Amino acid sequence: MQTLTRSAAMTVRQQLAAVRVAGYFYAVDLGDPVRPQHHRVGINGECTCSLGRACPAVDAVRSYLAEGGQRAERPPFGYYPVRPARCPVCHANTATAESLSSRNRGEGWICPSGKSHYWQHRATISAMRRKLVAHGKAV
C-alpha cells in the first residue's frame, strides 16, 4: 500500500507504515526516509507531533484499524495521557501545563480563554465519578 499525504508542512510518500499498540497509544513507524520516523497516535485520532490530525501516522492507524488491527486500551475515566486538543469547557485550543500534570490525572493543560477551565473540568469529572460509583458502575 502506498499513500501520498500532503499538508502545509510536508509531503510524505509512505510505504507500509508499521503500527503497533503501545499502552493508550498507537506507535507508528513511518519508515527511514521520514523525519520524525516514529510517531504516537492517541485513540482520539491525533498524533503527538506538531501536525496533529494532519499527520500521515493518523492515516496509517485508520488503515490498521480498518484491516482489523488491535485497538489501544482506553485510559481510565478522567485520565489524560496527553492534553486534549480543545478545552472541554469552551472548545478553545489548549496548551500543556507541566505544573498541572500528575500520575493520577495525566497531562495537565491550560485554556487561554479561561484559566480555571482545567479545574472546572476536573470538578465535572469528580462529580461524574461519584455518580457512577453511586450507581454501582466501575470507574
C-alpha positions in Angstrom: 0.0 0.0 0.0 1.4 3.4 -0.9 -0.2 6.6 0.0 0.7 10.2 -0.7 -0.2 12.6 2.1 0.0 16.4 1.6 -0.1 19.0 4.3 1.1 22.6 4.6 4.2 21.3 6.4 5.3 18.3 4.3 4.6 15.8 1.6 5.3 12.2 2.6 5.3 9.1 0.5 4.8 6.2 2.8 5.5 2.5 2.2 3.6 0.2 4.6 3.9 2.0 7.9 4.4 -0.3 10.9 1.7 0.2 13.5 1.5 -1.4 17.0 -0.3 -0.8 20.2 1.7 0.8 23.0 -0.4 1.4 26.1 -3.0 4.1 25.4 -1.4 4.9 22.0 -0.6 3.5 18.6 3.2 3.6 17.9 3.7 4.2 14.2 7.0 3.8 12.3 6.7 5.7 9.0 10.0 4.4 7.7 13.5 5.5 7.5 13.2 8.4 5.0 10.5 10.2 7.1 11.6 12.6 9.9 10.4 12.2 12.5 10.3 8.5 11.8 8.4 7.4 15.0 5.0 8.8 15.9 2.4 8.3 18.7 -1.2 8.5 17.8 -3.9 8.7 20.6 -7.3 7.0 20.5 -8.7 10.4 19.7 -7.1 10.2 16.3 -4.4 12.9 16.9 -0.7 12.5 16.6 1.5 13.9 19.3 3.7 15.6 16.7 3.1 19.2 15.5 0.9 18.0 12.6 -1.8 16.6 14.9 -4.7 15.2 12.9 -3.0 16.0 9.6 -0.1 13.7 10.3 0.3 10.7 7.9 0.6 8.4 11.0 -3.1 9.1 11.7 -4.0 7.7 8.3 -1.7 4.7 9.0 -3.6 4.0 12.2 -7.0 4.3 10.4 -5.9 1.7 7.8 -4.5 -0.5 10.6 -7.9 -0.5 12.4 -9.9 -0.9 9.2 -7.9 -4.1 8.5 -8.8 -5.5 11.9 -5.8 -4.4 13.9 -5.8 -4.5 17.7 -7.4 -1.4 19.4 -5.4 0.6 22.0 -6.6 0.4 25.6 -8.8 3.2 26.8 -7.4 5.3 29.6 -9.3 5.3 33.0 -12.2 7.8 33.1 -10.8 11.3 33.6 -7.2 10.4 32.9 -5.4 12.3 30.1 -2.4 10.6 28.7 -2.0 13.7 26.5 -3.7 17.0 26.8 -7.0 17.4 25.0 -6.6 19.4 21.7 -9.6 21.5 22.7 -10.8 22.7 26.0 -13.8 20.6 27.2 -15.4 23.7 28.6 -15.2 26.3 25.8 -13.6 24.3 22.9 -10.6 26.7 22.6 -7.2 25.2 21.7 -5.2 24.1 24.8 -1.6 24.2 25.8 0.4 21.8 28.0 0.9 22.9 31.7 3.5 20.7 33.3 2.7 22.1 36.7 -0.8 20.6 36.5 0.4 17.1 35.3 0.3 14.2 37.7 0.4 10.4 37.8 -3.3 10.4 38.8 -4.7 12.9 36.4 -2.3 12.6 33.4 -1.1 15.6 31.4 -2.1 19.0 32.6 -3.3 21.7 30.3 -4.4 25.3 30.3 -7.0 27.1 28.2 -6.3 30.6 27.1 -10.0 31.5 27.3 -10.3 30.7 31.0 -7.5 29.9 33.4 -9.9 28.0 35.6 -11.3 25.7 32.9 -8.9 22.9 33.8 -10.2 22.8 37.4 -13.8 23.3 36.3 -13.4 20.2 34.1 -11.7 18.2 36.9 -14.7 19.1 39.2 -17.1 17.8 36.5 -15.1 14.5 36.2 -15.1 14.1 40.0 -18.9 14.6 40.1 -19.4 12.1 37.3 -17.2 9.6 39.1 -19.2 9.9 42.3 -22.4 9.5 40.3 -21.1 6.3 38.6 -20.0 4.8 41.9 -23.3 5.6 43.5 -25.0 3.6 40.6 -22.6 0.7 41.1 -20.5 1.3 38.0 -16.8 0.7 37.9 -14.7 3.8 37.2 
